Amino acid sequence: MEKKPSVKEEKYMGTKKATIKREEPNTYLVLEVGENPIQIILTDDNPNNVKSAFNLILKELTKGIFEFKLEDESSELYNNICVEYLSQLNAEIKIIHGELEEFELTENK
């Protein structure tokens, strides 16, 4: 069951930019988090890369709730993959931020 963000969360929810970086031989989903953007390789199955990215997102969530918005006008396969990926990630972010607040693990107590 998905937890709906509170009115306070929605009012103060930040938006972070997500883009697609297309290079040879790899394509990346780039998430603007903190000082260094997170790059998730879309052309390689590497669970450690995803785990590392999620840990950085989790650390940023302690500062406040946010969601990612994809800035990409293409209608190709990688765009479709990233739209779905960010939809699921944003839903998880809302749930996890609620749990962080419940256990008083956020900076804004």
C-alpha positions in Angstrom: 0.0 0.0 0.0 1.5 3.3 -1.1 1.7 6.0 1.5 0.3 9.3 0.3 2.5 12.4 1.1 1.1 14.7 3.7 0.0 18.2 2.8 3.2 19.5 4.4 5.3 17.1 2.3 3.6 18.0 -1.0 3.9 21.7 -0.2 7.6 21.5 0.5 8.5 18.6 -1.9 11.5 19.6 -4.0 12.0 18.6 -7.6 15.4 17.3 -8.7 16.4 17.0 -12.3 16.9 13.7 -14.1 18.4 13.4 -17.6 19.6 10.7 -20.0 23.2 10.7 -21.0 23.7 8.9 -24.3 27.2 7.8 -25.1 29.0 4.9 -26.6 29.1 2.3 -25.4 26.8 3.1 -22.4 23.6 5.1 -21.7 23.0 6.6 -18.3 20.1 7.9 -16.2 21.7 10.9 -14.5 20.1 12.1 -11.2 21.0 15.5 -9.8 21.5 14.7 -6.1 23.9 16.6 -3.9 27.1 18.0 -5.3 27.8 15.1 -7.7 25.2 13.7 -10.1 24.4 10.0 -9.7 24.8 8.0 -12.9 22.9 4.7 -13.3 24.1 2.7 -16.2 21.1 1.6 -18.3 23.1 -0.6 -20.7 24.7 -2.8 -18.1 23.1 -5.0 -15.4 25.1 -3.9 -12.3 23.2 -4.2 -9.0 26.1 -2.5 -7.1 25.7 0.6 -9.3 22.0 0.8 -8.4 22.6 0.0 -4.7 25.3 2.8 -4.6 22.9 5.3 -6.3 20.1 4.3 -3.9 22.3 4.9 -0.8 23.2 8.4 -2.0 19.4 9.1 -2.6 18.7 7.8 0.9 21.3 10.1 2.4 19.8 13.1 0.5 16.3 12.1 1.8 17.3 12.8 5.3 17.4 16.5 4.3 13.9 16.5 3.0 11.5 15.0 0.5 11.9 15.4 -3.2 11.0 13.8 -6.5 12.8 13.4 -9.8 11.5 14.9 -13.0 12.9 13.7 -16.3 14.1 16.4 -18.7 14.2 14.6 -22.0 12.1 15.2 -25.1 13.0 12.0 -26.9 10.4 9.3 -27.4 12.8 6.4 -27.8 13.3 3.3 -25.7 15.6 4.8 -23.0 13.2 7.6 -22.4 10.3 5.1 -21.9 12.5 3.1 -19.5 13.5 6.1 -17.5 10.0 7.4 -17.2 8.9 4.1 -15.7 12.0 3.9 -13.5 11.5 7.4 -12.1 7.8 6.7 -11.5 8.7 3.7 -9.3 11.6 5.5 -7.7 9.5 8.5 -6.8 6.8 6.2 -5.2 9.6 4.5 -3.2 11.1 7.9 -2.1 7.7 9.0 -0.6 7.4 5.8 1.3 11.0 5.8 2.6 10.8 9.5 3.6 7.7 8.7 5.6 9.6 5.9 7.4 12.6 8.2 8.0 10.3 10.8 9.6 8.6 8.1 11.7 11.9 7.0 13.1 13.1 10.6 13.5 16.0 10.1 11.1 15.5 13.3 9.1 17.3 16.6 9.7 14.0 18.5 9.9 12.6 17.0 13.1 
